[in-house]
Amino acid sequence: MPKYCANLTWLFAELPFMQRFGAAKDAGFDGVEVQFPYDVNAQDIVNQLARYDLKMVSINCPPPNYTGGEPGWAAVPALQSRFQRDFMRAARYAKTLGAQHLHIMAGVADGPEAEAAYIENLAWAAAQVPKQSLLIEPINQGDMPGYFMRDYDLAAKVIAAVGAPNLRLLFDAYHAAKITGDVLATWKRMCPITAHVQVAQTPDRSEPDASDINYPAFFDQLSADGYHGWVCGEYQPRGETAAGCQWLA
């Protein structure tokens, strides 16, 4: 059976950041993820995780210096040295938090040079931290125009080319619906290389209820396929977050 976690960048945003951990636990989550926690003292987060018996499931990379600018640069040929420098800083932060996964963002890029740089950077990163799970995620072009990692076939190709056991796929059902229009079929293809799952409803990226995406069927399929990883709610609540957590049942 999957385990369920809350993305605290999106969920419980009506609360101060440090109060979101307890709210997530009260709502029934056993883990959390934070997209860019780098402005917060890592030990303060560790203390909240211990206080509420929560697992830090995933954080994004880069930043320490992310300020809403470029969405990563792992696939940007001119920024390879910057990628390596920022990756190591992010990896140290992830280790302090005990983060299971580190999601490496590709950035805005295109073409064979970008693909070659991306594969080279990912192979380098996987070799630096062989015990750290690394993720890549296809993101739809409507939400992030120009983002390099935009296609599931490309993701499978890159993961195969890198050939590192600690590099796998982040499968976001919301993005899968936007990119392919068929979440279940895409999941069946990508299940063997997937290490983490995120969920939100389309078209408004709200609670993963039974609407456009048939989430009861999707959750049943995860269990049927033997997926034992985390399923993370990464969505924009329609109202107060706790009131919309019935989907956990």
C-alpha positions in Angstrom: 0.0 0.0 0.0 1.2 3.5 -0.7 2.0 6.0 2.1 0.7 9.6 2.0 2.5 12.9 2.4 1.6 16.5 2.1 3.5 19.1 0.2 3.8 21.9 2.7 4.6 24.5 0.0 1.1 24.1 -1.3 -0.9 22.6 1.6 -1.7 24.4 4.9 -0.4 27.6 3.4 -3.0 29.4 5.5 -0.7 28.7 8.5 2.8 29.9 9.3 5.3 27.4 7.9 6.4 25.8 11.2 2.7 25.2 12.1 2.1 23.2 8.9 3.9 20.1 10.2 1.5 19.5 13.1 -1.5 20.3 10.9 -0.3 17.7 8.3 0.0 15.1 11.0 -3.5 15.9 12.4 -4.9 15.6 8.9 -3.6 12.1 8.6 -0.3 12.5 6.7 2.8 10.5 7.7 5.2 12.5 5.6 5.8 15.9 4.2 7.7 17.5 1.3 8.8 21.1 0.8 9.8 22.4 -2.6 12.4 24.9 -1.5 13.0 24.9 2.2 16.4 26.6 2.0 15.5 29.8 3.7 14.6 27.9 6.9 17.2 26.7 9.3 17.5 23.0 8.6 17.6 22.0 12.3 14.3 23.8 13.0 12.7 21.6 10.3 14.4 18.5 11.8 12.9 19.4 15.2 9.4 19.6 13.7 9.8 16.3 11.9 10.8 14.6 15.2 8.1 16.4 17.2 5.3 15.1 14.9 6.9 11.8 13.8 7.0 12.8 10.2 9.3 11.8 7.3 10.8 14.4 5.0 10.0 12.8 1.7 11.3 15.2 -0.9 12.8 18.6 -1.6 13.7 20.3 -4.9 17.2 21.1 -6.3 18.6 23.6 -7.0 18.6 26.4 -4.8 20.0 27.6 -1.9 19.7 30.7 -4.0 16.3 30.1 -5.6 14.2 33.2 -5.6 11.5 32.4 -8.1 13.8 32.8 -11.1 14.9 30.0 -13.4 13.3 26.6 -12.7 16.6 24.8 -12.3 19.5 24.5 -14.7 20.5 20.8 -15.0 19.8 20.9 -18.7 21.3 24.3 -19.4 24.7 23.7 -21.1 26.1 27.1 -20.0 25.3 26.5 -16.4 27.0 23.2 -15.7 29.4 24.5 -13.1 26.6 26.4 -11.4 24.6 23.2 -11.3 27.4 21.2 -9.7 28.0 23.8 -7.1 24.4 24.2 -6.1 23.7 20.5 -6.3 26.3 19.7 -3.6 24.8 22.4 -1.4 21.3 21.0 -1.9 22.5 17.5 -1.3 24.0 18.5 2.1 20.8 20.2 3.1 18.8 17.1 2.0 21.1 14.9 4.1 20.5 17.0 7.2 16.7 16.8 6.8 16.9 13.1 6.1 15.0 13.7 2.8 14.3 10.4 1.0 14.3 12.1 -2.4 16.0 15.0 -4.1 14.1 16.3 -7.2 16.5 17.8 -9.7 14.9 20.5 -11.8 16.0 20.6 -15.5 15.4 24.3 -16.3 14.3 26.0 -19.6 16.3 24.5 -22.5 15.8 22.6 -25.7 17.8 20.6 -28.3 20.5 17.9 -28.4 23.1 20.0 -26.5 20.6 20.5 -23.6 19.9 16.7 -23.6 23.6 15.9 -23.5 24.2 18.4 -20.7 21.3 17.0 -18.7 22.4 13.4 -19.0 26.0 14.4 -18.1 24.9 16.4 -15.1 22.5 13.7 -13.8 25.2 11.1 -14.1 27.6 13.3 -12.2 25.1 14.0 -9.5 24.1 10.3 -9.1 27.8 9.4 -8.7 28.4 12.1 -6.0 25.6 10.8 -3.7 25.0 7.1 -4.5 22.9 6.6 -1.4 20.6 9.6 -2.1 17.5 8.9 -4.3 17.3 11.5 -7.1 14.2 12.2 -9.2 13.3 13.9 -12.5 9.8 15.0 -13.3 8.0 15.8 -16.6 6.2 19.1 -16.2 3.5 20.3 -18.7 4.3 23.2 -20.9 1.2 25.2 -19.9 2.4 25.4 -16.3 6.1 25.9 -17.1 6.7 27.0 -20.7 10.0 25.9 -22.2 10.9 23.5 -19.4 13.2 20.8 -20.8 11.8 17.8 -19.1 8.3 17.9 -20.7 7.7 14.3 -21.9 7.6 10.8 -20.4 9.4 9.1 -23.3 12.2 11.6 -22.8 12.3 10.9 -19.1 12.6 7.1 -19.7 15.3 7.8 -22.3 17.3 9.9 -19.9 17.0 7.6 -17.0 18.2 4.7 -19.2 21.1 6.7 -20.6 22.3 7.7 -17.1 21.9 4.1 -15.9 22.2 5.0 -12.2 20.2 3.0 -9.7 19.5 6.1 -7.6 18.0 8.1 -10.5 14.3 7.4 -11.1 11.0 9.1 -12.1 8.7 11.4 -10.1 5.2 10.6 -11.5 2.8 13.6 -11.1 -0.7 12.5 -12.1 -1.7 16.1 -12.7 1.1 16.6 -15.2 0.5 13.2 -16.8 -3.1 14.2 -17.5 -1.9 17.5 -19.0 0.8 16.0 -21.1 -0.7 12.7 -22.3 -4.5 12.9 -21.4 -4.4 9.3 -20.0 -3.1 9.0 -16.5 -3.7 5.3 -16.1 -2.0 4.3 -19.4 0.9 6.6 -18.7 1.3 5.1 -15.2 1.3 1.6 -16.6 4.2 2.5 -18.8 6.2 4.5 -16.2 5.5 2.4 -13.1 8.7 0.3 -13.4 10.9 3.4 -13.2 8.8 5.5 -10.7 10.0 6.1 -7.2 7.6 8.9 -6.1 4.0 9.9 -7.0 2.3 13.3 -6.7 -1.4 14.0 -7.1 -3.8 16.9 -7.9 -7.0 17.2 -9.8 -7.3 18.8 -13.3 -7.9 21.4 -14.6 -7.5 23.6 -11.5 -4.8 21.6 -9.6 -7.1 21.1 -6.6 -7.8 18.2 -4.3 -7.4 14.7 -5.9 -11.0 13.7 -5.8 -13.1 11.8 -8.3 -13.5 14.4 -11.0 -11.6 14.7 -14.3 -8.9 12.2 -13.1 -10.5 9.1 -11.6 -8.4 9.0 -8.5 -10.1 6.1 -6.7 -9.2 4.0 -9.8 -5.7 5.4 -9.8 -5.1 4.7 -6.2 -6.5 1.2 -6.7 -4.1 0.7 -9.6 -1.1 1.8 -7.5 -1.9 -0.9 -4.9 -2.6 -3.5 -7.6 0.8 -2.7 -9.2 2.6 -3.1 -5.8 3.6 0.5 -5.5 4.8 1.0 -1.9 6.3 4.5 -2.1 4.8 7.8 -1.1 1.8 9.6 -2.7 2.1 13.3 -2.1 -0.7 15.8 -2.2 0.7 18.7 -4.2 -2.3 20.8 -5.0 -4.0 24.2 -4.4 -6.8 23.6 -1.8 -10.2 24.9 -2.7 -10.6 26.2 0.8 -9.1 25.5 4.2 -6.6 22.6 3.7 -7.9 20.3 6.4 -11.5 20.5 5.1 -10.3 19.1 1.8 -8.4 16.1 3.0 -11.3 13.6 2.8 -9.6 12.1 -0.2 -7.1 10.4 2.2 -9.9 8.1 3.3 
